[in-house]
Amino acid sequence: MQYHSLKQPSKQVVFLYLSLFVRLPLSISICNFAEDGAATRGMFVFGSSLVDNGNNNFFESRAKADYLPYGIDFPNGPSGRFTNGKNVVDLLGDQLKLPSFIPPSKDPSTKGSKIVHGVNHASGSSGILDDTGSVAGNVINLSQQIRDFEEETLPELEAELGCKSSESLPSYLFVVGVGGNDYMFNYFARRSYLQLGLEAFTRRLIASLAQKLQKLYSLGGRKFVVMSINPLGYSPVLHRPNFIGSPQALSQAAQMYNVQLKIQLDALKRSMLDFNFALVNTYNIMTNIIQNPASTGFEDTSNPCCKVTSQIQGGNGVLCDRGGKTSANRTRNVFFDGLHPTEALNFQIASKAYASTLEFDVYPINVRQLAQL
């Protein structure tokens, strides 16, 4: 019997097969895995001044922190962060071993390779509702932040990575820190919502936030770090004349919101099984420090670290006076200005968010566990 010999493949064909085999995993890894030993590829950030890295520097707004004493302890001086040094996003980035600070979206240089570890879309004075922040003039509300992410950041990211955003985004964390301004500078300050009632207003906030989280999920986000509202009733601004809303009322509002936020996040998890989240309970973390300051080295829990001029004296009761003096030892203060925490307090929040195993601090898993999913 005569057998027909099979023709051996040419060396060129074998080389082509091997090239495809070798290149395929590399093309997948650039989309789906972190680099440089980091726990995650990066962060996309949305929210208010508590997480803003300087977006308000790039347009006219009364909510600015691009002057001393803001940034007095930051490596590059004033940057638009509403604190003396690093904010909680920066400090989470340190914990996650990201190679650089997350750049603000409105900085014209935020493009190309600068965006591969994330982009910060947050804007000081913004809120969940579109009309929150009008007291500060121009701000980027949360709806617009998400539109900017979809229309500007995502196309740039796809071009830079060479793959679809649906492939790359599950490797990033989506940080959302927003909500306090909706109470302090909308519900309690503008009076227009007071007739609605606190519970109904809170339901409106939670429903609006849920829609925005679902939008980010539809764009490819899968891992969400969501901040609760801080204990608003302790804010130094409440001790300034002409502020509407008592400390007790603000505390009640924050607690109501935080309870409903947890319920809503659990509901989103049930309806979208690959939606994962870490709810950072900044309310509990800050309250525990304010009520037990010595345990963490704090001394002043009620006064701003910098000089703040009240409304009745021509200021706004929140922001530091331009060029004003600050406390000599800022590690002992909880608040830097009338509203925002010092870097020392931000460090406590970021550390517990990243590593705490107590649901009192972060629920249902911490940021380190979330990043590793």
GUTIDREN-100143 format. One record per atom (N, C-alpha, C): x, y, z. Coordinates in steps of 0.05 Angstrom, whole numbers, plus 5000, padded with zeros to 4 digits. Example, Ala and Ser with C-alpha at 12.3 -4.5 7.8 and 13.67 -1.06 7.14 Angstrom:
BEGIN
526448865156524649105156526449345156525749555142527349795143525850015157
This chain:
BEGIN
501749765000500050005000501850255000501050444984502650684982501450904999503051025015502151245033503151505021501351705022502051975013503252125036505652225034506852375056505552655059505152735084504052995089506253205084505453425071507453635066508053785092510553815099511353955123510854255120509754395140509354685139512054825136511955045122514355195118515255325144517755405145518755545169517355805173516555935151515256195153512456165166511055955159508355905171508655845201510555675207511055605236511655855252513356025241514056275255511656455259509856465238507456635241505656525263505356265264503656145286504856215313507456175316508756235342508456525349508756705330508456995335505657055345503656945333500856995342500456885370501656645375501256515401502556685423504956795417506356955437505057225441504057345420503057615422500257625434498657425432495957425441495757485471497157325488496957385517497957665524499957765509500958035516498858245510497358205488495258405481492958395501492458155512490358135532491258265558493858225566494758315591494858625593495358755570495459045571492759165578490659015573487959115579486959035607487758805616486458695639488058675665490658745663492258705687493758965695494158985721495659215731498659185724500059405726502959405720504459505745507159465743508959575763508359475792507259245795506659135821504259255835502759435821500459565834498159365837496459415857494159235862491959275841491959505827489959555807491259725785490059745762491259895741491060195746488960285760488660565766485960635777485260895777482760975788481561195770478861175767477361395756475661515778475761775781474761905806472562105798470362095814468062265809467062375836466162625836465062725861465663025866466063095892466163365901468963445909469263655924471863765932473363565950472063385963473463195980475363015964474762985938476462805921477462955896476963215894477763375871480863415872482163355849485063395848485863645833483963825827484764075815483264155790480964025785479464095761478464385761477664485784476664765785478664975779481264895778483365085770483065185741481665025725481765075696479265215685477565325703475265485694474565675716472965875710472066075730470165945750470865965775469165855796469965985822468066005840468666105867469665885885469465635876470465405892473265325882475265475892477965425884479765385908481865225904483865175925486665185913487065375895489565385880491465595892491265645918492865855930493565765959495765875969496465825996494465946016493865806038495365586049494565306039492665286021492165016009494764915996495264656000497764545988500264616003500064726026502464806041504264566047503064326049504564076055504563886031503663986008503663815984506263845969507263635957509963645944510363875925508263945910508564155889507064415897506364445923504964685931502064675924500664905923497764905917497164775890495264595890494664435866491664435859490064555877487164545873485864335892487564195907486464015927485564175952483264105962482064265984483064166011485664166015486864086040489764186040491164126062493864226064495864056049495263806044497063626030495563436011495763176016494462985999491562946008489862895988487062825995486762525996484362426001484062136005484561975979484062095956484761955931487661915928489262125934492162095932493161875951492061875975492961685995492061395989489761365977488961105967490861015945491661195927493561135907496261035918497161165940499561075954499260785964496960735976496460465987496360255964495260335941495060155918497660145902499660295910502260305896502060395867500260595862500160705836502660885831503560905807506161045802506061345803503661465802503461755801500761845811500462105816497862215823495962195800493362165806491362155785490962445775491262495749491062765739488262865736487763125739485063245734484363245705481863185699480963155671481163415656480763645670480763905656483464025650485563895660488263985654488863915625489564105608489964045580492163835575493963785594496063585591495163305598492663275608491663015615490762865590492662735577492162585553494362385548494062215529496162025522496861835545499461795549500361605570499661705598498961955602498262055629495661945639493961835622491361745631491161445636493361295631493161005633492760905662493361075681492960995709490461135721488861265703486361385712486261675708483861785712483362075709481362155731481862395742480062505763478162705750475562645752473462825740472062985762472762955787471363085809471663395808469663535819469563825818468563935845470164105856469364225882466664365880465064335901462364445905460164295889460864085874458863935859457363745878455163645867453463455883452263245865450563085876449162885861447163015842445663215852443763355836445063565819444063615795445263795777445364085787443364165803443264445812444864495838445964285850447764325872450364445863451364645877453864775869453465035856450965115850450465365837451365605854451465565881452465775898455365855893456865665881459665715875460065805846457865845832458165925803458565675786460765675771461265445753462465215769461164985766462264725776461564515755462864285757462164065739460463865755457863865750456163685765456763395758455763215775456362935771455462825744453162915735452262825709454262895687455263145688457163235668459863095671460663035696463062885700462962615685460762485687460462225674460362255644459062465634459062505605461862565595463362725610466162775602467762515602467362345621468662085622468061925597465461915590464561755567465561875540465362135538465862265512468762345507470262385529473062485526475062275535474662175560476761995571476761725558474461605554474361335543475561315515474861485496476161475470479161505471480161675489482961715492484261465504482961345523483961105536484160875516482060835500482060625480484360665460484760905452486860965433489660915445489960975470492560945484493160645489491160495498491560215505491260025481489860125460489559955437487559725441485659775459483559565463481059715473478759565471476259685479476159735509474759945516474560025544473059805560471359655547469959435561471859215570474159205557476259015565478059125587478559385586480559495605479259595631476859695630475659825654475259645678474759385674474459215698477059195715479259285704481759295719482259555735480359735733480559995747478560005770479160185789477260245810475860505802473260515808471660755804470960875831472161105837471761225864469661445861467661435879465461625878465161745906465762005909465562135935463862395932461262375939459462595934457062565952455562795956453062775971452762985992454963056006454763246028453863516019454863605996454063875986451063895980449863665972447063675966445363745990446363686014444963766039445864046048448564086050449564336062448964576045449364556019449164786001446864775982444964585987442564575970440164555988439764316000437264276016437064476039439164506055438964686079439564976072441065026051441865306046440065456027438765316009437165455988434265465994433265316013430565316023428565196002429365185977427365095956426564805960428264645973427564355976426364296003426264496022425464446049422564336050420864436032418064346032417864056023419863946010419863676002419963476025421363556046421863386069424463236066425763186088428463066088428462786077426462616084426462346075425962336045424162496034423662496005426062595990427462806001429862915988432062695988432362556010434362346011433762125991431262045988430561845968431261945940430762205935431462315909434462295904436062365924438962345921439862065915438861875931439761595928438861485900436461545891435561455865437261575843437961825846439661955825442461835825443561785848446261675850446261385838444161235844443960965833443960965803442461155791442461175762445261235751446761395764449361475755451361245758451061085780452760855783452160645761449560615755448760425734449960515707450060775702451260885677454160815676455660855698458460785698458860485694457060325705457160035701456659965672454760095659454260045631456660115613458260305622460660385607462960195612462760015632464859815636465959805664465159985682466059985710464959745724466659615740465859375755466559395785468559555792469459575819469159865829467459905849466660175857467460215887468960435892469560525919467660765923465760725941463660935945464061045974464261305976464561436002461861516013461561466039459161566053459361866056457361986066457462276073458862296100460562496102461962556128459962636149460862636175459062736196458863046195456963136179456763416173456363596197455063486217454463646241456963736256459263616251461763706265463263916249462463976225463964166208464164436220466564556220466964826232465165036219464465006194462765206180460165246195459165036209456665066223456765256246459165316255459465506277459665796267459465836241459666096230456966226228456666486231454066616229452866586201450266596199448766596174448566316160449566106174449265846161446565726169445065636148442465516153442765216158441465126179441664836185443264796210442064666230443464616255445264376253447264346271448864106271447163846274445063856290443463626294441963546268440963746254439563696229441463586208443863696206445863586187446663306194446963246219447762976227445562776221443062856225440762686219440662626189441162836173441162806144443262606135445762646145447962476137447462186145446462136169445861866177443761736160441661886154439461786137440461706110442161886098443261836072444961576072446761556092448561336093447161066096445061056112443560816115442260736088441160926074439860866048441860806027444260926029446360866009447160566011447560466035448260186038446160006027443660066032441459896022441459905991441860135980441860165951444260015938446560025950448859885938448459585940447259485961446659195963444659115941442759295936440759235915442059235887443959415882445359415857446959165853448159065875449758825874447958585867445558575878443758355872442758365842442458595831441458615804443658605783446158665791448358645772450558485786450758235781452358055797455258105796456258225774459158295774459658585781457658715793458058975806459158925834461559025839462758995865463459265877463259285903463659545916464959525943466159745951467059785979465960045988464160046007462960286018464560376042465960606038467760716059466060886077465860806102464060956121465661176134466061396119467561626129466061746153463461716154461961816177462861686203463061416203463961276227466861326233468561326213471361356217471961636230470761846218471262116228469962156256467562056260466262086285467761956308468861716302470461586322472961736330474261866310476662026315475862276330473662416322472862656335472062616365470862386370470062326397472262206414474262096401476561976415479162066402479762326402482062426386484762326396485162286421487762216432488661946421486761766415487561496405489061506379488661716363490061736337491861986335492362116358494162346358493062616351490462636349489162896343488563046369488563306367487963476390485563666385485663806362483563996355481563866336479163826345477163686328474863866319475064126325472764296319473464556304475964636303476764886291478264846265477965026246479564996222482465056227484164916212487064956215487965216204486665316183487365566170485365786179485966036172484166256179481866256159479466246169477066246153475366496161474566656141472966886146469966816143468366896163465566826162464066986141461666906135459967056116459367336125458867366150458167626161460467826160462967706157465367876155466267896126464667796108465367816079466567576067466867356082467967106071465666916065466366656062464266456057464066256079465766286099465566106122466665826118467565766093468565496086471565506079472265676059474965666048476965826064479465746063481665896076481966176063482666366080483366626069485866606052485966746030488266736012490766836027492766666028495266746041495066746071492866646083492566656111494366456126494566496152496266326169494866066175496465866183495365606191496665526217495565326229496765206253499565106247501265116266504065026262504164726259502664576274502764286273500064186262499864156236497364096223496563796225498363636236497663356240495863316264495463526279493663496303490863596298490363716275487763816268486163626251483563596256481763436240481063586215480363846218479464006195481564206187481964236160483864436150482464706147480064706135478464956132475764916145473765046136471165026149469664766143470764606125469264366116471064126111473464166100475063946090477163846110477663586110479563466128482463536121484163516142487063546137488063286124490563306115491863066104491962846125492462926150492662726172490062566175487862706173485262566175484762396149485462516126485162366101486762106102489062116115490761876117489261656134487961736155486461546171484161426155482761586139480561486123481561286102483761366088484761196066485860936077487260946100488360706112486260506120484160606132481960426140480360326116480060496096478660416072480160186058482760206059484460016044484659746060484959756086485759516100483959426122482059596132480459516155478759266148478459096168476758856165474158896180473659136190471259196205469159326187466759216187464559336171463759606182464559666206464159936217465660146200467960066188469560246172469060226142468759986132468459936104466959686099465059686081463159466077462759406047462359156039462658906054465558806054467158926036470058856035471559116034474159096039475759346038476859386010478259616006479159685979481359495969482959395987485059205978483758955967481758855981480358615971478858675945477658905943476258985919478158995895480459105899482459135877483358865867483358665885484458405878482358225865479858305864477858145851478358105821
